[in-house]
Amino acid sequence: MHDLKPSSSLVANLIAKAHSNHQPLFPTLEITQICNLACKHCYNFDRTKQATPNNQQEHMSSAQIENAIEQLRDLGALWINLSGGEPLTHPDILRFVNKASECHLIPRLKTNGLLFDEAMAERLKRAGLKGLDVSIYGASEETYEKFTKRPGKEKAFNALKIAKEKGFDISASIIIHKLNLSELSQMISQCQKLGVKFQLSDEITERYDKSPGARDYEIDGNDMKMLLSSEHGQLFKYKNHEQGLQCSCAKTVIGIGFDGSVYPCIGAPILAGNIKEQALAEIWKNSPVFSKIRNLRKEDFKSCNTCDFIDHCNRSSGGIYANTGDYCGCDSKTLEFSRIRSMLSNNQS
């Protein structure tokens, strides 16, 4: 049986071909904006002031979500990431996972894990779920609750444990912020004890609705220096190359929002169309937004071309756009972190 994990050599060749042919292998589909946490950094809206979105009437219906899954299949998707909000709050989550499986897609959930217990794990397994990415915000209940405004640290780590035992492909998504910097070693250690792989992210962007405060707990330059000098420093170093300027947005990646809005990536809030109004294939093939992104060249990233620290930059075009409105530009935090990585690298060489 072929290994269809994204890290396998077979899939690496498939991705390279899909990148050239503009085949959306990796769609993310937001099935809801509703969430059972109120994280300070949430990119949707200020959840610390309202638990659920004001525009719930705009949510796609369950039938529309199933149709979106079918359209993604027809476009050549292979995996599908169901996200939110918190996808497990949707009453039809099992129906969507089952639909993805029937369409021969490989479904994953992006979840906080609080609703993922033994019974839910069994139901999702039967429906065809293959993997989960569980967000981790702290190693202590105090830190977790201060950041998310709800208790849940134990449930989050228990979700990792259950998912591992049930045989899911599981990853912990550790979000680095000012409140949990001192707990990084503990978070990593807890993941390692469970035998769970983890991903680290220090990126926190502005909210898509432009409400203030999302980046209040974002780490700064001094924090990055500390991380790079710590026992885990290697995890925060980057060696960039020219092709890193242009990511997979609108090539092998596509995002569909809870209301049917279509984006080059769920992390790049540039509206290309809406599947309530147009067929997804039409948007994918004919959207001026997608065409512009696909046709970008190295020289279009002007600030990067003259940057002395580009070799140590891990810029995200979507994140840059969310923060500045310039997909090809730079922001002050990205530049600062790149400069620090470069400086420390030169001091160590």
N, C-alpha and C positions, 0 to 999 in steps of 0.2 A: 504494500500500500504506500502511495506517495506521501511524503511529509509536506503538508500544506501550511506549516507554520511560516509566518512572514520571514523568519530568519533562515530558512532552508535554501540550499543552492538552487533547487528547482524553481522556487518562488522568486528568488533573486533575478533569475533570467526572465521569468514571466513579468516581473515588475519593470525591468528595463525595457522590454518590448512594449508593455502597456504605456509606459511613460512617453515613448516616441509616438505611439498611436492614439494617445489621449483616450485611454480606457479607464473609467472610474472604478478601479478594483476596490478602493477603500472608502465607501461612503459612511458618513455619520448621519443618523436620522434622529432628531429630537422628537420624542413622542409626547412630551409634556414639558411645561415650564414649572409645574408644581413641584415643590420639594419639601421634605420634612426637616431640613436644616435651614439656617439663616446665615450662611457664611458671609463674613465681611467682604471677601474678595470676589464674590459672584459676579460674573460678567453680564448676566442678564439684566438685573435691576437691583436696587438696594433692598435685599431681603431682611436686613435688620429692622426695616420700617414696615414691611408688609410680607406676610408669610407666603402669599400666593399672588400671581400676576393680576393686574387690573383688567387685562384684556383676555380673559379666559374664553370669551365667545369666539376668539379668533383661532383657537386650537383646531387642528385638523380633526375630523371625525375618525373613528376607528376604521371605517371603510376607506377613507382617503389615505390613511397610513398604510393599510394593506395594499392599496393601489400604488402607493409610492414605492413599496418594496418590490412589487412586480415590475414597475418601470425601471428600477435600479438593476434588477436581474436582466431585463431586456437590453440595457446599456452595457452589460458585461461585467457587472460587479461580481466579486468573488466572496469577499467578507462584508459584514455589515455591523456597525457599532450603533447600538440603541442607547440613546442618552437622554438627558433632560436639562434642567430639573432633575428629579430622581425618577428614573424609569419604572422602578418597582411600585411607585404610587399609582401608576395607571392601572385601572381595573382589567384592562385587556392585554396586559403584558405577555401573558402566556400565548394568547392568540397571535401576537405579532412575532414572537419567537418561532412559533409553529409555522407561520406563513413564510418566514425567512428560510426555514429548513425545507419546506415544500418547494421553495424556489431555488433550492440547491445552493443557498448562500451559507456562509459560516458565521453564525450570529454570536456577538459579544455584548456584554452590558458594561456601561460606564456607570458605576453605582457608589453610593456612600456605604452600602452594606448593612444599614440599620434594619432593613426589612428582610434580609437574607438569612433565614434560619433553616433548620434541617428540612422542614416541610416544604418551604419554598424552593430549596435546592433540588429536592426530588422532583417537584413539578416542572421546574425549568429544565432539568435534565431530560425528562420525558418529552418535553416540548422540542428539544433539540439544541438547547444552548450549549455552546462549546467553551466559552471563556468569559472571564470577568476582569475588569480593572476597578479595584477598590481604592477610593481616595482616603488617604491617611493624613490627618492634620496635627497629630501630636502623640507623644508616648504616654502622657498623663491625662487623666480625665479633666483636670483643671485647665490645661492648655487647650485640649480639644474643645471643651465647652466655651471657653472664652472666645475662641475663633469662630465657632459655628453657631453659638448662642443656644445650643442644645446639648445634653449629654449624649454620648454615643461611642466613646473610644473603645470600650470593651466589646460592643457589638460589631464595630468595624473590624477589629482584629479577629473576633470570633468568626466573622464572615470569611476572612482569609483562611482560617483553619478548616471550616466546613467545606469551602470550595476545594481546597487541597485534598481533603479526604474523599470528596465525591468525584475526583478525577478531572475537574475543570482545568483548563489552561488559565492560570491565575497570576495576576500581577498587582502589586501594591503601588499606587501612584502617590508618592510622598511630595506634598506641596511644602516647599521651604518658605517660612515667613519669620518675622521677628520674634514671634511668641514661642516658636518651637526650635530655634537654632540650638539651644543648649540640650535638646532632646534628640538630636539627629542620630547620635550613636545608639541610643536606646531604640529608636524606630527601626533602624537598620538591623540591630541585633534581634529584635522581635520577629522581623520578617525572616531572617536567616534561621532562627530557631524553628519556625514553621515550615521551612524549606520553600519559601515563596520568593520569587524574583521581585525586584523593585525598580521603579523609575523615579528619578529626582527631577523636580522642576522648580526653578526660582522665578519663573515668569508670572507676574500678576499684571493684568492689563486694565485699562479704563473700561468702565461699563459701556455696553453697546447703547444704552439709553442716555448716556452722558451724565447720569447722576453722580455726584462726587463721593469720594471716600473709599473706593475700591482698593486703592493702592496704599492705604494708611499703614498696613503691616508689611509692605514690601521691604525686602532687605536692601541695605545701602552698600556703598563701597567698602566701608570698614568691615561690615559683615562678610562680604565676599573675600576680603583679605584673610579673615579668620578661617573661613571655610577652606580656602586654597592651602592654608598652612596647617590644616588639621590632618588627622590620620585618614580622613576621607577626601583629601584634597584632589586626588587624581580624578575623582568623579565629577569635579567642577572645571576641569581643564578641557579645552577644545583646540583641535588643530584643524582649521578651516581650509578650504580649497575653492577654486573659482566656481565650481558648479554649486557650491553651497549658497550662492546668492539667490538662486532660483530654486524654490522648493517644489513640492508635488501638487500645489494648489491648481485646480482646474486641469490637471493632467491625469494623475491616478487617484486624486482625492476630490470629493465633493461633499458639501454639507447641505442638509435640508432642515430648516427650522421648524419649530412646533406649529407654526401657522402656514407652512407650505413654502416659505421663502427659500430661495436657492442661493447658495454662496459657493465661492471657489473652495472653501474649507469652513468648517464650523467655527474655526478660530480666526477667520478673516471676514469680518462683517461687511462685505461689499455685495450689495443686492444685485443678482443677475436675472431674477425672474421669480415667478411663483407657480407651483405646480397646480394650484387651484385654477389658474388662468391659462396655462400653457402646458403642453406635453413636455416632460422632462427631457426627452431626446432633442426637442427643438431648442430648449434653453442650452443644453450641453453643447450642441453643435453650432448654434447661431448667435449666442449671446455676445454682444460687443465686449462685455466685461471679461468673459472667459478668453475671447480672442486676443484682447490686449495683454492679458497676463501670459498667455502661451507664447506670444511674440516678443516678450521682453528679452533683451540681450544684456550682456555684461555692462556695456556702456550706459545702459539706462539707470544703473545703480550708481549715480554720480558720486554721492558721498562715500560709498564703499571703494570706488576706484582710486580715491585720493587718500584713503585712510591708512595710517601706519600700523594699525592694530588688526587689520582684517584677518590675519592668520589665526587670531585667537578669539574670533567673534562667533557667537552662536545665534545670530539674529534670526528672528522669525518675522517673515514679511507680514503675516496676519497680525501678530502682536504689535509690530511697528505701526501698521495701519490703524489699529484700534487706539493706539496712543497718540498718533500724530496726524492721521488722515493721509499719509504719504506711503503707499505700498513699497516704493523703491527707496525710501529714505532711511533715516536713522533716528534714534531718540537718545536722550542724554544718559539714561541708565545703561543701555546697550553699549554705548561708547565707553562709559566709565568702566564697566566690567571687562571689556576687551582690553582697555589700557592696563588695568590691574593684572590681568592674566599675562599680558605681554611683558610687563615689568618684572613680575615674579619669575617668569620663564627665563628671561635674560639674566637675572641675578643667579639663577641656579645652573646656568650653562657655563 
